[in-house]
Amino acid sequence: MIKTKKGQIIILDVLFAVVIIILMFFLLMKLAEIQMYKTNSDKSIEKLNNVGTLAYKRFLNNPGINCKVTDSANSFYLPGTIFTNTSITKDKLGISSDYNCSLIISDVVLTNECNQILTDTNLESYNIDFSVVVCNSNLSKQQYTSYTSGTSTPQIEQVSLKIWRN
């Protein structure tokens, strides 16, 4: 039997290499987990932004919300307006039941299904502020042309829309 320490050194080298490989494996697993969480988080934020953008567009271009312009031959709905006697529902805005919304319109009283309050400030939310023209009744063609020509000023109100996931 030869008494050398080469065998011990080789075994320690192999053991050290195995430990390093195991540590690298766990490090790669942790990095993959972080990347998957980031991807899922980005997907939920993108979906929230899509729901918010759709709600904003449907608010501005919805015959159930917008003011109607009529004359003797034609009638059409005016985008970017709101009729004061309308009711705003999540369905009209295209918001599904797993999302909450807050819609605040200054000086306009209407039935509003989007009246929740976001209490958790850590939740991601879609926020947009914009202006709308308010009408109390159907507009005549004469009123519409006076608004567009600048001879009369319509009632303009600020709208604040906030959407977040339950």
N, CA and C atoms as an extended XYZ file, in Angstrom:
498
Properties=species:S:1:pos:R:3:atomname:S:1:resname:S:1:resid:I:1 pbc="F F F"
N         0.828       -1.163        0.000 N   MET     1
C         0.000        0.000        0.000 CA  MET     1
C         0.883        1.240        0.000 C   MET     1
N         0.651        2.094       -0.921 N   ILE     2
C         1.446        3.312       -1.058 CA  ILE     2
C         0.726        4.428       -0.331 C   ILE     2
N         1.462        5.142        0.485 N   LYS     3
C         0.861        6.232        1.265 CA  LYS     3
C         1.071        7.556        0.532 C   LYS     3
N         0.097        7.920       -0.282 N   THR     4
C         0.152        9.219       -0.962 CA  THR     4
C        -1.148        9.966       -0.694 C   THR     4
N        -1.082       11.255       -0.852 N   LYS     5
C        -2.265       12.080       -0.613 CA  LYS     5
C        -2.964       12.466       -1.914 C   LYS     5
N        -2.491       11.906       -3.040 N   LYS     6
C        -3.096       12.246       -4.326 CA  LYS     6
C        -4.551       11.797       -4.383 C   LYS     6
N        -4.855       10.669       -3.845 N   GLY     7
C        -6.232       10.179       -3.848 CA  GLY     7
C        -7.145       11.092       -3.069 C   GLY     7
N        -6.676       11.576       -1.952 N   GLN     8
C        -7.491       12.483       -1.152 CA  GLN     8
C        -7.712       13.803       -1.887 C   GLN     8
N        -6.682       14.297       -2.560 N   ILE     9
C        -6.806       15.556       -3.284 CA  ILE     9
C        -7.775       15.410       -4.444 C   ILE     9
N        -7.730       14.316       -5.171 N   ILE    10
C        -8.636       14.095       -6.293 CA  ILE    10
C       -10.072       13.992       -5.787 C   ILE    10
N       -10.285       13.300       -4.701 N   ILE    11
C       -11.629       13.169       -4.144 CA  ILE    11
C       -12.142       14.528       -3.682 C   ILE    11
N       -11.284       15.336       -3.055 N   LEU    12
C       -11.704       16.673       -2.629 CA  LEU    12
C       -12.007       17.562       -3.841 C   LEU    12
N       -11.226       17.443       -4.915 N   ASP    13
C       -11.500       18.217       -6.136 CA  ASP    13
C       -12.847       17.836       -6.739 C   ASP    13
N       -13.120       16.539       -6.803 N   VAL    14
C       -14.400       16.070       -7.350 CA  VAL    14
C       -15.544       16.545       -6.461 C   VAL    14
N       -15.375       16.431       -5.156 N   LEU    15
C       -16.407       16.867       -4.216 CA  LEU    15
C       -16.649       18.370       -4.343 C   LEU    15
N       -15.588       19.149       -4.453 N   PHE    16
C       -15.703       20.591       -4.621 CA  PHE    16
C       -16.413       20.922       -5.938 C   PHE    16
N       -16.097       20.221       -7.019 N   ALA    17
C       -16.739       20.442       -8.315 CA  ALA    17
C       -18.227       20.103       -8.261 C   ALA    17
N       -18.585       19.033       -7.577 N   VAL    18
C       -19.993       18.645       -7.448 CA  VAL    18
C       -20.764       19.708       -6.664 C   VAL    18
N       -20.170       20.216       -5.597 N   VAL    19
C       -20.818       21.266       -4.799 CA  VAL    19
C       -21.024       22.514       -5.657 C   VAL    19
N       -20.038       22.902       -6.443 N   ILE    20
C       -20.170       24.077       -7.305 CA  ILE    20
C       -21.257       23.854       -8.353 C   ILE    20
N       -21.310       22.672       -8.934 N   ILE    21
C       -22.348       22.370       -9.935 CA  ILE    21
C       -23.734       22.453       -9.303 C   ILE    21
N       -23.883       21.923       -8.104 N   ILE    22
C       -25.187       21.981       -7.413 CA  ILE    22
C       -25.566       23.425       -7.119 C   ILE    22
N       -24.618       24.239       -6.651 N   LEU    23
C       -24.896       25.647       -6.374 CA  LEU    23
C       -25.273       26.401       -7.656 C   LEU    23
N       -24.612       26.121       -8.743 N   MET    24
C       -24.938       26.755      -10.021 CA  MET    24
C       -26.330       26.345      -10.499 C   MET    24
N       -26.691       25.089      -10.289 N   PHE    25
C       -28.015       24.608      -10.659 CA  PHE    25
C       -29.094       25.381       -9.894 C   PHE    25
N       -28.907       25.544       -8.566 N   PHE    26
C       -29.883       26.281       -7.764 CA  PHE    26
C       -29.917       27.757       -8.153 C   PHE    26
N       -28.784       28.336       -8.502 N   LEU    27
C       -28.749       29.721       -8.940 CA  LEU    27
C       -29.515       29.889      -10.251 C   LEU    27
N       -29.331       28.968      -11.184 N   LEU    28
C       -30.069       29.024      -12.450 CA  LEU    28
C       -31.569       28.847      -12.228 C   LEU    28
N       -31.943       27.974      -11.308 N   MET    29
C       -33.370       27.782      -11.003 CA  MET    29
C       -33.967       29.069      -10.427 C   MET    29
N       -33.240       29.747       -9.552 N   LYS    30
C       -33.726       30.993       -8.959 CA  LYS    30
C       -33.858       32.072      -10.026 C   LYS    30
N       -32.890       32.181      -10.921 N   LEU    31
C       -32.971       33.152      -12.009 CA  LEU    31
C       -34.160       32.861      -12.929 C   LEU    31
N       -34.417       31.599      -13.205 N   ALA    32
C       -35.560       31.226      -14.044 CA  ALA    32
C       -36.876       31.583      -13.345 C   ALA    32
N       -36.940       31.377      -12.048 N   GLU    33
C       -38.150       31.719      -11.286 CA  GLU    33
C       -38.388       33.228      -11.309 C   GLU    33
N       -37.332       34.002      -11.146 N   ILE    34
C       -37.461       35.461      -11.183 CA  ILE    34
C       -37.944       35.916      -12.559 C   ILE    34
N       -37.402       35.335      -13.605 N   GLN    35
C       -37.802       35.694      -14.968 CA  GLN    35
C       -39.264       35.329      -15.236 C   GLN    35
N       -39.702       34.186      -14.737 N   MET    36
C       -41.104       33.782      -14.918 CA  MET    36
C       -42.034       34.732      -14.172 C   MET    36
N       -41.662       35.148      -12.964 N   TYR    37
C       -42.482       36.097      -12.199 CA  TYR    37
C       -42.573       37.428      -12.942 C   TYR    37
N       -41.437       37.897      -13.473 N   LYS    38
C       -41.425       39.159      -14.213 CA  LYS    38
C       -42.306       39.059      -15.456 C   LYS    38
N       -42.234       37.956      -16.159 N   THR    39
C       -43.051       37.760      -17.354 CA  THR    39
C       -44.538       37.762      -16.997 C   THR    39
N       -44.906       37.053      -15.940 N   ASN    40
C       -46.312       37.023      -15.517 CA  ASN    40
C       -46.780       38.399      -15.076 C   ASN    40
N       -45.935       39.122      -14.371 N   SER    41
C       -46.281       40.466      -13.924 CA  SER    41
C       -46.466       41.393      -15.125 C   SER    41
N       -45.571       41.304      -16.096 N   ASP    42
C       -45.693       42.132      -17.303 CA  ASP    42
C       -46.968       41.805      -18.077 C   ASP    42
N       -47.337       40.527      -18.110 N   LYS    43
C       -48.565       40.131      -18.812 CA  LYS    43
C       -49.797       40.718      -18.129 C   LYS    43
N       -49.823       40.684      -16.790 N   SER    44
C       -50.997       41.216      -16.087 CA  SER    44
C       -51.081       42.731      -16.230 C   SER    44
N       -49.931       43.419      -16.251 N   ILE    45
C       -49.947       44.864      -16.455 CA  ILE    45
C       -50.391       45.194      -17.876 C   ILE    45
N       -49.934       44.426      -18.849 N   GLU    46
C       -50.346       44.644      -20.237 CA  GLU    46
C       -51.847       44.410      -20.402 C   GLU    46
N       -52.372       43.381      -19.749 N   LYS    47
C       -53.809       43.114      -19.830 CA  LYS    47
C       -54.598       44.244      -19.175 C   LYS    47
N       -54.113       44.742      -18.044 N   LEU    48
C       -54.762       45.862      -17.366 CA  LEU    48
C       -54.781       47.095      -18.270 C   LEU    48
N       -53.664       47.373      -18.928 N   ASN    49
C       -53.605       48.516      -19.842 CA  ASN    49
C       -54.541       48.327      -21.029 C   ASN    49
N       -54.668       47.104      -21.530 N   ASN    50
C       -55.595       46.835      -22.629 CA  ASN    50
C       -57.035       47.061      -22.203 C   ASN    50
N       -57.393       46.592      -20.999 N   VAL    51
C       -58.756       46.798      -20.487 CA  VAL    51
C       -59.021       48.293      -20.296 C   VAL    51
N       -58.039       49.009      -19.738 N   GLY    52
C       -58.192       50.450      -19.526 CA  GLY    52
C       -58.326       51.224      -20.822 C   GLY    52
N       -57.507       50.896      -21.799 N   THR    53
C       -57.576       51.573      -23.096 CA  THR    53
C       -58.910       51.306      -23.778 C   THR    53
N       -59.381       50.070      -23.705 N   LEU    54
C       -60.678       49.738      -24.285 CA  LEU    54
C       -61.799       50.517      -23.594 C   LEU    54
N       -61.764       50.587      -22.263 N   ALA    55
C       -62.796       51.322      -21.524 CA  ALA    55
C       -62.786       52.806      -21.901 C   ALA    55
N       -61.612       53.373      -22.029 N   TYR    56
C       -61.486       54.781      -22.419 CA  TYR    56
C       -62.072       55.007      -23.817 C   TYR    56
N       -61.716       54.149      -24.764 N   LYS    57
C       -62.225       54.292      -26.134 CA  LYS    57
C       -63.731       54.074      -26.200 C   LYS    57
N       -64.216       53.107      -25.402 N   ARG    58
C       -65.668       52.847      -25.414 CA  ARG    58
C       -66.435       53.966      -24.728 C   ARG    58
N       -65.806       54.639      -23.763 N   PHE    59
C       -66.459       55.784      -23.138 CA  PHE    59
C       -66.613       56.918      -24.150 C   PHE    59
N       -65.567       57.165      -24.926 N   LEU    60
C       -65.599       58.273      -25.885 CA  LEU    60
C       -66.449       57.980      -27.111 C   LEU    60
N       -66.649       56.711      -27.459 N   ASN    61
C       -67.341       56.348      -28.701 CA  ASN    61
C       -68.448       55.342      -28.438 C   ASN    61
N       -69.396       55.691      -27.597 N   ASN    62
C       -70.454       54.763      -27.244 CA  ASN    62
C       -71.808       55.451      -27.391 C   ASN    62
N       -72.651       54.986      -28.292 N   PRO    63
C       -73.967       55.611      -28.465 CA  PRO    63
C       -74.816       55.588      -27.190 C   PRO    63
N       -74.526       54.668      -26.276 N   GLY    64
C       -75.276       54.634      -25.029 CA  GLY    64
C       -74.848       55.704      -24.046 C   GLY    64
N       -73.745       56.380      -24.332 N   ILE    65
C       -73.213       57.415      -23.439 CA  ILE    65
C       -73.189       58.775      -24.126 C   ILE    65
N       -72.856       58.790      -25.417 N   ASN    66
C       -72.617       60.041      -26.145 CA  ASN    66
C       -73.899       60.788      -26.476 C   ASN    66
N       -73.736       62.082      -26.735 N   CYS    67
C       -74.849       62.953      -27.112 CA  CYS    67
C       -75.239       62.705      -28.570 C   CYS    67
N       -76.505       62.873      -28.839 N   LYS    68
C       -77.031       62.644      -30.188 CA  LYS    68
C       -77.291       63.992      -30.852 C   LYS    68
N       -76.832       64.110      -32.082 N   VAL    69
C       -77.078       65.305      -32.890 CA  VAL    69
C       -78.126       64.933      -33.926 C   VAL    69
N       -79.181       65.731      -34.016 N   THR    70
C       -80.264       65.422      -34.960 CA  THR    70
C       -80.612       66.647      -35.796 C   THR    70
N       -81.042       66.389      -36.981 N   ASP    71
C       -81.684       67.405      -37.809 CA  ASP    71
C       -82.849       66.719      -38.508 C   ASP    71
N       -83.438       67.338      -39.491 N   SER    72
C       -84.633       66.775      -40.121 CA  SER    72
C       -84.350       65.479      -40.879 C   SER    72
N       -83.133       65.296      -41.386 N   ALA    73
C       -82.851       64.129      -42.218 CA  ALA    73
C       -81.913       63.114      -41.559 C   ALA    73
N       -80.974       63.575      -40.740 N   ASN    74
C       -79.939       62.690      -40.210 CA  ASN    74
C       -79.834       62.785      -38.693 C   ASN    74
N       -79.200       61.788      -38.143 N   SER    75
C       -78.834       61.845      -36.727 CA  SER    75
C       -77.580       61.007      -36.535 C   SER    75
N       -76.742       61.449      -35.609 N   PHE    76
C       -75.516       60.707      -35.305 CA  PHE    76
C       -75.096       61.019      -33.872 C   PHE    76
N       -74.263       60.156      -33.341 N   TYR    77
C       -73.749       60.340      -31.992 CA  TYR    77
C       -72.397       61.023      -32.061 C   TYR    77
N       -72.181       61.941      -31.157 N   LEU    78
C       -70.983       62.765      -31.166 CA  LEU    78
C       -69.940       62.184      -30.212 C   LEU    78
N       -68.811       61.696      -30.727 N   PRO    79
C       -67.767       61.140      -29.864 CA  PRO    79
C       -67.205       62.198      -28.920 C   PRO    79
N       -66.784       61.752      -27.747 N   GLY    80
C       -66.173       62.662      -26.781 CA  GLY    80
C       -67.174       63.503      -26.021 C   GLY    80
N       -68.429       63.065      -26.005 N   THR    81
C       -69.471       63.785      -25.275 CA  THR    81
C       -70.143       62.831      -24.304 C   THR    81
N       -70.883       63.420      -23.365 N   ILE    82
C       -71.641       62.593      -22.429 CA  ILE    82
C       -73.008       63.223      -22.207 C   ILE    82
N       -74.002       62.379      -22.263 N   PHE    83
C       -75.382       62.777      -22.032 CA  PHE    83
C       -75.647       62.655      -20.533 C   PHE    83
N       -76.163       63.691      -19.905 N   THR    84
C       -76.288       63.707      -18.439 CA  THR    84
C       -77.274       62.687      -17.897 C   THR    84
N       -78.257       62.284      -18.668 N   ASN    85
C       -79.258       61.340      -18.165 CA  ASN    85
C       -78.921       59.892      -18.487 C   ASN    85
N       -77.675       59.599      -18.736 N   THR    86
C       -77.284       58.244      -19.088 CA  THR    86
C       -76.799       57.499      -17.856 C   THR    86
N       -76.775       56.204      -17.961 N   SER    87
C       -76.169       55.393      -16.897 CA  SER    87
C       -74.932       54.720      -17.485 C   SER    87
N       -73.862       54.769      -16.736 N   ILE    88
C       -72.606       54.179      -17.188 CA  ILE    88
C       -72.413       52.872      -16.440 C   ILE    88
N       -72.340       51.793      -17.194 N   THR    89
C       -72.131       50.474      -16.600 CA  THR    89
C       -70.777       49.938      -17.031 C   THR    89
N       -70.315       48.950      -16.292 N   LYS    90
C       -69.054       48.308      -16.653 CA  LYS    90
C       -69.186       47.629      -18.010 C   LYS    90
N       -70.382       47.132      -18.311 N   ASP    91
C       -70.620       46.490      -19.602 CA  ASP    91
C       -70.484       47.483      -20.756 C   ASP    91
N       -71.006       48.700      -20.579 N   LYS    92
C       -70.883       49.719      -21.629 CA  LYS    92
C       -69.422       50.096      -21.869 C   LYS    92
N       -68.610       49.987      -20.826 N   LEU    93
C       -67.195       50.328      -20.958 CA  LEU    93
C       -66.336       49.128      -21.337 C   LEU    93
N       -66.929       47.939      -21.376 N   GLY    94
C       -66.176       46.742      -21.746 CA  GLY    94
C       -65.286       46.220      -20.639 C   GLY    94
N       -65.661       46.477      -19.396 N   ILE    95
C       -64.862       46.044      -18.247 CA  ILE    95
C       -65.476       44.765      -17.695 C   ILE    95
N       -64.663       43.720      -17.588 N   SER    96
C       -65.167       42.442      -17.079 CA  SER    96
C       -65.332       42.498      -15.562 C   SER    96
N       -65.986       41.489      -15.015 N   SER    97
C       -66.330       41.489      -13.591 CA  SER    97
C       -65.123       41.317      -12.677 C   SER    97
N       -63.991       40.848      -13.194 N   ASP    98
C       -62.825       40.693      -12.328 CA  ASP    98
C       -61.999       41.972      -12.224 C   ASP    98
N       -62.500       43.066      -12.771 N   TYR    99
C       -61.856       44.374      -12.638 CA  TYR    99
C       -62.799       45.330      -11.922 C   TYR    99
N       -62.236       46.253      -11.175 N   ASN   100
C       -62.996       47.327      -10.544 CA  ASN   100
C       -62.678       48.629      -11.249 C   ASN   100
N       -63.573       49.602      -11.113 N   CYS   101
C       -63.331       50.876      -11.776 CA  CYS   101
C       -63.863       52.028      -10.944 C   CYS   101
N       -63.269       53.169      -11.172 N   SER   102
C       -63.701       54.415      -10.562 CA  SER   102
C       -63.787       55.451      -11.673 C   SER   102
N       -64.955       56.053      -11.827 N   LEU   103
C       -65.178       57.061      -12.861 CA  LEU   103
C       -65.739       58.299      -12.177 C   LEU   103
N       -64.977       59.371      -12.231 N   ILE   104
C       -65.395       60.616      -11.579 CA  ILE   104
C       -65.536       61.683      -12.657 C   ILE   104
N       -66.725       62.259      -12.720 N   ILE   105
C       -67.000       63.344      -13.662 CA  ILE   105
C       -67.458       64.533      -12.835 C   ILE   105
N       -66.728       65.624      -12.913 N   SER   106
C       -67.067       66.788      -12.108 CA  SER   106
C       -68.363       67.423      -12.601 C   SER   106
N       -69.217       67.796      -11.671 N   ASP   107
C       -70.465       68.523      -11.929 CA  ASP   107
C       -71.477       67.801      -12.806 C   ASP   107
N       -71.364       66.489      -12.967 N   VAL   108
C       -72.350       65.749      -13.747 CA  VAL   108
C       -72.899       64.638      -12.867 C   VAL   108
N       -74.213       64.619      -12.705 N   VAL   109
C       -74.861       63.584      -11.914 CA  VAL   109
C       -75.409       62.540      -12.870 C   VAL   109
N       -74.966       61.304      -12.692 N   LEU   110
C       -75.480       60.222      -13.510 CA  LEU   110
C       -75.352       58.916      -12.747 C   LEU   110
N       -76.054       57.912      -13.241 N   THR   111
C       -75.971       56.592      -12.636 CA  THR   111
C       -74.662       55.965      -13.092 C   THR   111
N       -73.829       55.638      -12.128 N   ASN   112
C       -72.490       55.205      -12.449 CA  ASN   112
C       -72.178       53.911      -11.710 C   ASN   112
N       -71.933       52.847      -12.460 N   GLU   113
C       -71.571       51.568      -11.858 CA  GLU   113
C       -70.098       51.543      -11.451 C   GLU   113
N       -69.304       52.442      -11.978 N   CYS   114
C       -67.875       52.520      -11.655 CA  CYS   114
C       -67.669       53.501      -10.514 C   CYS   114
N       -68.065       53.098       -9.330 N   ASN   115
C       -67.971       53.998       -8.194 CA  ASN   115
C       -67.168       53.416       -7.037 C   ASN   115
N       -66.363       52.385       -7.295 N   GLN   116
C       -65.531       51.814       -6.247 CA  GLN   116
C       -64.358       52.751       -5.950 C   GLN   116
N       -63.751       52.542       -4.800 N   ILE   117
C       -62.588       53.331       -4.398 CA  ILE   117
C       -61.414       52.385       -4.233 C   ILE   117
N       -60.304       52.739       -4.835 N   LEU   118
C       -59.076       51.939       -4.734 CA  LEU   118
C       -58.429       52.250       -3.397 C   LEU   118
N       -58.486       51.288       -2.480 N   THR   119
C       -57.928       51.501       -1.145 CA  THR   119
C       -56.503       50.982       -1.015 C   THR   119
N       -56.156       49.941       -1.768 N   ASP   120
C       -54.813       49.366       -1.709 CA  ASP   120
C       -53.922       50.091       -2.714 C   ASP   120
N       -53.032       50.927       -2.205 N   THR   121
C       -52.184       51.723       -3.098 CA  THR   121
C       -51.082       50.899       -3.747 C   THR   121
N       -50.907       49.650       -3.337 N   ASN   122
C       -49.883       48.791       -3.933 CA  ASN   122
C       -50.360       48.109       -5.209 C   ASN   122
N       -51.659       48.140       -5.478 N   LEU   123
C       -52.193       47.510       -6.688 CA  LEU   123
C       -51.873       48.352       -7.917 C   LEU   123
N       -51.563       47.662       -9.010 N   GLU   124
C       -51.368       48.349      -10.286 CA  GLU   124
C       -52.728       48.830      -10.784 C   GLU   124
N       -52.764       50.034      -11.337 N   SER   125
C       -54.021       50.556      -11.863 CA  SER   125
C       -53.760       51.338      -13.147 C   SER   125
N       -54.786       51.394      -13.977 N   TYR   126
C       -54.753       52.179      -15.213 CA  TYR   126
C       -55.470       53.479      -14.900 C   TYR   126
N       -54.806       54.597      -15.086 N   ASN   127
C       -55.378       55.909      -14.784 CA  ASN   127
C       -55.324       56.792      -16.023 C   ASN   127
N       -56.428       57.492      -16.287 N   ILE   128
C       -56.432       58.460      -17.387 CA  ILE   128
C       -57.401       59.584      -17.027 C   ILE   128
N       -56.977       60.803      -17.315 N   ASP   129
C       -57.806       61.986      -17.129 CA  ASP   129
C       -58.024       62.623      -18.498 C   ASP   129
N       -59.276       63.009      -18.778 N   PHE   130
C       -59.593       63.601      -20.073 CA  PHE   130
C       -60.814       64.493      -19.926 C   PHE   130
N       -61.109       65.238      -20.967 N   SER   131
C       -62.241       66.166      -20.964 CA  SER   131
C       -63.345       65.656      -21.879 C   SER   131
N       -64.585       65.957      -21.512 N   VAL   132
C       -65.731       65.627      -22.356 CA  VAL   132
C       -66.674       66.821      -22.403 C   VAL   132
N       -67.460       66.872      -23.458 N   VAL   133
C       -68.507       67.876      -23.587 CA  VAL   133
C       -69.787       67.274      -23.026 C   VAL   133
N       -70.487       68.037      -22.215 N   VAL   134
C       -71.707       67.560      -21.564 CA  VAL   134
C       -72.913       68.187      -22.250 C   VAL   134
N       -73.942       67.355      -22.501 N   CYS   135
C       -75.190       67.883      -23.048 CA  CYS   135
C       -76.353       67.361      -22.208 C   CYS   135
N       -77.360       68.207      -22.054 N   ASN   136
C       -78.529       67.863      -21.248 CA  ASN   136
C       -79.662       67.279      -22.076 C   ASN   136
N       -79.600       67.473      -23.374 N   SER   137
C       -80.618       66.938      -24.271 CA  SER   137
C       -79.950       66.694      -25.617 C   SER   137
N       -80.697       66.110      -26.550 N   ASN   138
C       -80.156       65.918      -27.891 CA  ASN   138
C       -79.800       67.281      -28.490 C   ASN   138
N       -78.679       67.309      -29.179 N   LEU   139
C       -78.244       68.557      -29.790 CA  LEU   139
C       -78.883       68.716      -31.166 C   LEU   139
N       -79.236       69.929      -31.491 N   SER   140
C       -79.695       70.195      -32.857 CA  SER   140
C       -78.472       70.421      -33.736 C   SER   140
N       -78.692       70.360      -35.022 N   LYS   141
C       -77.595       70.601      -35.955 CA  LYS   141
C       -77.057       72.017      -35.779 C   LYS   141
N       -77.924       72.930      -35.459 N   GLN   142
C       -77.527       74.327      -35.252 CA  GLN   142
C       -76.612       74.458      -34.023 C   GLN   142
N       -76.952       73.771      -32.913 N   GLN   143
C       -76.097       73.803      -31.731 CA  GLN   143
C       -74.738       73.174      -32.036 C   GLN   143
N       -74.752       72.066      -32.764 N   TYR   144
C       -73.509       71.378      -33.112 CA  TYR   144
C       -72.596       72.272      -33.945 C   TYR   144
N       -73.157       72.915      -34.952 N   THR   145
C       -72.320       73.782      -35.791 CA  THR   145
C       -71.831       75.005      -35.014 C   THR   145
N       -72.607       75.487      -34.058 N   SER   146
C       -72.127       76.625      -33.258 CA  SER   146
C       -70.983       76.192      -32.336 C   SER   146
N       -71.007       74.941      -31.865 N   TYR   147
C       -69.895       74.424      -31.062 CA  TYR   147
C       -68.643       74.269      -31.910 C   TYR   147
N       -68.806       73.681      -33.093 N   THR   148
C       -67.630       73.413      -33.928 CA  THR   148
C       -67.063       74.688      -34.549 C   THR   148
N       -67.904       75.680      -34.790 N   SER   149
C       -67.411       76.936      -35.371 CA  SER   149
C       -66.842       77.867      -34.305 C   SER   149
N       -67.132       77.589      -33.045 N   GLY   150
C       -66.595       78.415      -31.963 CA  GLY   150
C       -67.467       79.598      -31.605 C   GLY   150
N       -68.688       79.675      -32.137 N   THR   151
C       -69.561       80.794      -31.797 CA  THR   151
C       -70.215       80.624      -30.431 C   THR   151
N       -70.308       79.395      -29.946 N   SER   152
C       -70.781       79.174      -28.579 CA  SER   152
C       -69.880       78.121      -27.929 C   SER   152
N       -69.847       78.154      -26.614 N   THR   153
C       -68.949       77.270      -25.878 CA  THR   153
C       -69.761       76.204      -25.151 C   THR   153
N       -69.464       74.943      -25.411 N   PRO   154
C       -70.189       73.877      -24.707 CA  PRO   154
C       -69.687       73.721      -23.273 C   PRO   154
N       -70.468       73.025      -22.472 N   GLN   155
C       -70.054       72.725      -21.096 CA  GLN   155
C       -69.032       71.583      -21.148 C   GLN   155
N       -67.823       71.848      -20.692 N   ILE   156
C       -66.756       70.852      -20.709 CA  ILE   156
C       -66.434       70.455      -19.277 C   ILE   156
N       -66.366       69.153      -19.042 N   GLU   157
C       -66.067       68.632      -17.702 CA  GLU   157
C       -64.879       67.691      -17.759 C   GLU   157
N       -64.177       67.600      -16.661 N   GLN   158
C       -63.028       66.702      -16.532 CA  GLN   158
C       -63.495       65.328      -16.061 C   GLN   158
N       -62.923       64.293      -16.649 N   VAL   159
C       -63.253       62.916      -16.293 CA  VAL   159
C       -61.980       62.232      -15.820 C   VAL   159
N       -62.112       61.487      -14.754 N   SER   160
C       -60.991       60.700      -14.244 CA  SER   160
C       -61.432       59.243      -14.202 C   SER   160
N       -60.725       58.397      -14.962 N   LEU   161
C       -61.046       56.969      -15.033 CA  LEU   161
C       -59.892       56.173      -14.461 C   LEU   161
N       -60.204       55.277      -13.542 N   LYS   162
C       -59.189       54.429      -12.919 CA  LYS   162
C       -59.716       52.990      -12.933 C   LYS   162
N       -58.880       52.061      -13.381 N   ILE   163
C       -59.267       50.649      -13.457 CA  ILE   163
C       -58.182       49.818      -12.800 C   ILE   163
N       -58.596       48.829      -12.011 N   TRP   164
C       -57.644       47.923      -11.374 CA  TRP   164
C       -58.266       46.542      -11.240 C   TRP   164
N       -57.398       45.570      -11.055 N   ARG   165
C       -57.862       44.185      -10.937 CA  ARG   165
C       -58.180       43.876       -9.472 C   ARG   165
N       -59.257       43.087       -9.274 N   ASN   166
C       -59.653       42.682       -7.912 CA  ASN   166
C       -58.528       41.969       -7.197 C   ASN   166
